[in-house]
Amino acid sequence: MKKHNFNAGPSILPREVIEETAKAVLDFNGSGLSIMEISHRAKDFQPVVDEAVALFKELLNIPEGYSVLFLGGGASLEFCMIPYNFLEKKAAYLNTGVWAKKAMKEAKAFGEVVEVASSAEATYTYIPKDYEIPADVDYFHITTNNTIYGTEIKEDLNVNVPMIADMSSDIFSRPIDVSKYICIYGGAQKNLAPAGVTFVIVKNECVGKVSRYIPTMLNYQTHIDGGSMFNTPPVLPIYAALLTLRWIKAQGGVKEMERRAIEKADMLYGEIDRNKLFVGTAKPEDRSRMNICFVMAPEYKELEADFLKFATERGMVGIKGHRSVGGFRASCYNAMPKESVQALIDCMQEFEKLHVK
Ligand SMILES: *Cc1c(COP(=O)(O)O)cnc(C)c1O
């Protein structure tokens, strides 16, 4: 049976990317060696990093003066590296969910942290809008897509302080104005590559301004100077990321990814709103295009486990909501075909016919 992969992360990748990666695992570039057994300093690998960096810059229209880094440690290590490198006295954070909160927790070890607003009181079902950012903060940190709660900041904010964003789960799903940020980072395993590589886009002139000593591996300058090769980078995930970037370009770039994301999200939210069995959890204007969260309508609550079983039997994978919120979450990243979204909608409609008289 065909599987429809709605996993939240690690998650769906384009089939071509998986097949090409598999080939390189057996024989990289006709070298007779696996990509897993060559040196990252081999002459064949440098072009992989160079092209991945170039495609990042091209696809996201990154201005001059920024570096693109491929690191280890996940977005979670960036929660610490961000304040290490940028927080001198005070930073502002927008608390829109578990990941935002974890980022904020790390920053507190380095200086004063101002939580400018929070939607915790409403289980993070919306993005706070009216808040003031103190003018004297070193940076303002946001999480553009809240993977667990299904809310998303879908346009670049206008703020009067340096902005930093965790874009782990919506990178390459829309055009972004990189010039508004001093740093954008994320784990690649949601929309770009298998787990193991973290991307960081950083404005060079903003690095090296804090007065503290920064351990070598946690210092962005180390990785800017080393071209992501200061130590052994995650070779295989970087290669897969390159293939995904080529795929995005061939499909028409981030504008086309955004068009598809809107189309898929409109289809699924349309069904959630129409179907008597289900309700969406996020405030409509803040709904994520990447992680579509919904629960059973209150009068059908006892059908939750039944629907999960029903959908699983029809090939749906990974639609169970995060353990902290329950219900359902259908993650519709770039590689998710419209046909899979339709298959889920078909399930929802069949299930409705069985249970709503
Ligand atoms: C998954 C996720 C993280 C954590 O990423 P790791 O790479 O596992 O550390 C952080 N932020 C967001 C928005 C995420 O979706």
The ligand as an SDF file (V2000), in Angstrom:
LIG
                    3D

 15 15  0  0  0  0  0  0  0  0999 V2000
   12.3920   20.3500   15.3970 C   0  0  0  0  0  0  0  0  0  0  0  0
   12.5800   21.7560   15.8130 C   0  0  0  0  0  0  0  0  0  0  0  0
   13.6500   22.1480   16.6310 C   0  0  0  0  0  0  0  0  0  0  0  0
   14.6420   21.1600   17.2150 C   0  0  0  0  0  0  0  0  0  0  0  0
   15.5030   20.7660   16.2440 O   0  0  0  0  0  0  0  0  0  0  0  0
   16.7330   19.7730   16.5670 P   0  0  0  0  0  0  0  0  0  0  0  0
   17.4530   19.8080   15.2620 O   0  0  0  0  0  0  0  0  0  0  0  0
   16.1290   18.4510   16.8970 O   0  0  0  0  0  0  0  0  0  0  0  0
   17.4970   20.3380   17.6830 O   0  0  0  0  0  0  0  0  0  0  0  0
   13.7870   23.4870   16.9330 C   0  0  0  0  0  0  0  0  0  0  0  0
   12.9270   24.4040   16.4570 N   0  0  0  0  0  0  0  0  0  0  0  0
   11.8780   24.0710   15.6800 C   0  0  0  0  0  0  0  0  0  0  0  0
   10.9630   25.1230   15.1780 C   0  0  0  0  0  0  0  0  0  0  0  0
   11.6770   22.7350   15.3350 C   0  0  0  0  0  0  0  0  0  0  0  0
   10.6450   22.3930   14.5520 O   0  0  0  0  0  0  0  0  0  0  0  0
  1  2  1  0
  2  3  1  0
  2 14  2  0
  3  4  1  0
  3 10  2  0
  4  5  1  0
  5  6  1  0
  6  7  2  0
  6  8  1  0
  6  9  1  0
 10 11  1  0
 11 12  2  0
 12 13  1  0
 12 14  1  0
 14 15  1  0
M  END
$$$$
